[in-house]
Each structure stands twice: as C-alpha cells, then as structure tokens.
Amino acid sequence: MDVNGRFLRNSLNRSWLILIGLTLITTALAESGTLTTLSVALIAVIAMAKGRLIIREYMEMKAANPLLYWGLMAYVAMFSAAMALLAA
C-alpha cells in the first residue's frame, strides 16, 4: 500500500480483500471438524454475500438491466439456500 492509502480507495481492491477474508472465514468454519446447523447457515449467508459482491463488482452488474441483476441475485440466494438445506 502506498503512503496515501490509494490501494484501499479502489473498490475492486477492497472487494478483493473482503472476498479473501470471507473465504478464510468459511474455510475455518468448514475445517473446524464439526459442522452444526448454525455454521452451515453462516456459510450459506457468507456465500450469498460473496455472490452479491462478485455480481456487483466483477460482473459489472451495477448498471445492468434490473431484471437480469435480480435474476442473478435470486439464483445465488436459491443456490445458497439449497446448499444449507442439503448440508443440514
């Protein structure tokens, strides 16, 4: 990071760091040895957050057709819910 802090001002850099942090959290939960219903639900919620971040920042969907954006968001939510239901 430079002296002026420009690295964290860039939204893609912040998004990248957030995705890394969320991935480390889900990895720690999954590798803890005991998956409870709460930990599976937390992993599903984190997966939804990561999906939303990827859709908005890396797929350039901020300015896309709202139907397409919300369709992708619904897909991410359904996939995360299915993951939680099948793992529980």
C-alpha positions in Angstrom: 0.0 0.0 0.0 1.3 3.4 -0.8 1.6 6.3 1.6 -1.6 7.9 0.5 -3.7 4.8 1.0 -4.9 4.7 -2.6 -4.9 0.9 -2.6 -8.0 0.7 -0.3 -9.8 3.5 -2.1 -10.2 1.4 -5.2 -13.4 -0.5 -4.8 -12.0 -3.6 -6.7 -9.1 -3.8 -4.2 -11.5 -3.5 -1.3 -13.8 -6.1 -2.8 -10.8 -8.5 -3.3 -9.7 -8.1 0.3 -13.3 -8.7 1.5 -13.6 -11.8 -0.6 -10.3 -13.2 0.7 -11.5 -12.5 4.3 -14.9 -14.2 3.8 -13.2 -17.2 2.1 -10.9 -17.5 5.1 -13.8 -17.4 7.5 -15.8 -20.1 5.6 -12.6 -22.3 5.3 -12.1 -22.0 9.1 -15.7 -22.9 9.7 -15.7 -25.8 7.3 -12.4 -27.2 8.6 -13.3 -26.9 12.2 -14.3 -30.6 12.3 -17.9 -30.1 13.5 -20.4 -28.6 11.2 -23.5 -27.6 13.1 -26.7 -26.2 11.6 -25.6 -22.7 12.6 -22.2 -23.0 11.0 -23.8 -24.3 7.7 -26.3 -21.4 7.8 -23.4 -19.0 8.3 -21.5 -20.5 5.4 -24.6 -20.1 3.2 -25.1 -16.5 4.2 -21.4 -15.8 3.5 -21.7 -17.5 0.1 -24.7 -15.2 -0.7 -22.6 -12.1 0.3 -19.7 -13.3 -1.8 -22.0 -13.9 -4.7 -23.6 -10.5 -4.4 -20.1 -8.8 -4.3 -18.9 -10.7 -7.3 -22.0 -10.0 -9.3 -21.9 -6.2 -8.5 -18.1 -5.6 -8.7 -16.7 -8.1 -11.1 -19.6 -8.9 -13.5 -20.3 -5.1 -13.9 -24.0 -5.6 -13.0 -24.4 -2.4 -11.1 -25.8 -0.6 -14.2 -27.3 -3.7 -15.9 -30.9 -4.4 -16.5 -32.6 -4.8 -13.1 -34.3 -8.0 -14.2 -31.0 -9.6 -15.1 -29.4 -8.3 -11.9 -32.2 -9.6 -9.6 -32.4 -12.8 -11.6 -28.8 -13.5 -10.8 -29.3 -12.5 -7.2 -32.2 -14.9 -6.9 -30.1 -17.7 -8.3 -27.4 -17.0 -5.7 -29.9 -17.0 -2.9 -31.6 -20.2 -4.1 -28.2 -21.9 -4.5 -27.1 -20.9 -1.0 -30.4 -22.0 0.5 -30.2 -25.3 -1.3 -26.6 -25.7 0.0 -27.8 -25.1 3.5 -30.8 -27.4 3.3 -28.8 -30.3 1.8 -26.0 -30.0 4.3 -28.3 -29.8 7.4 
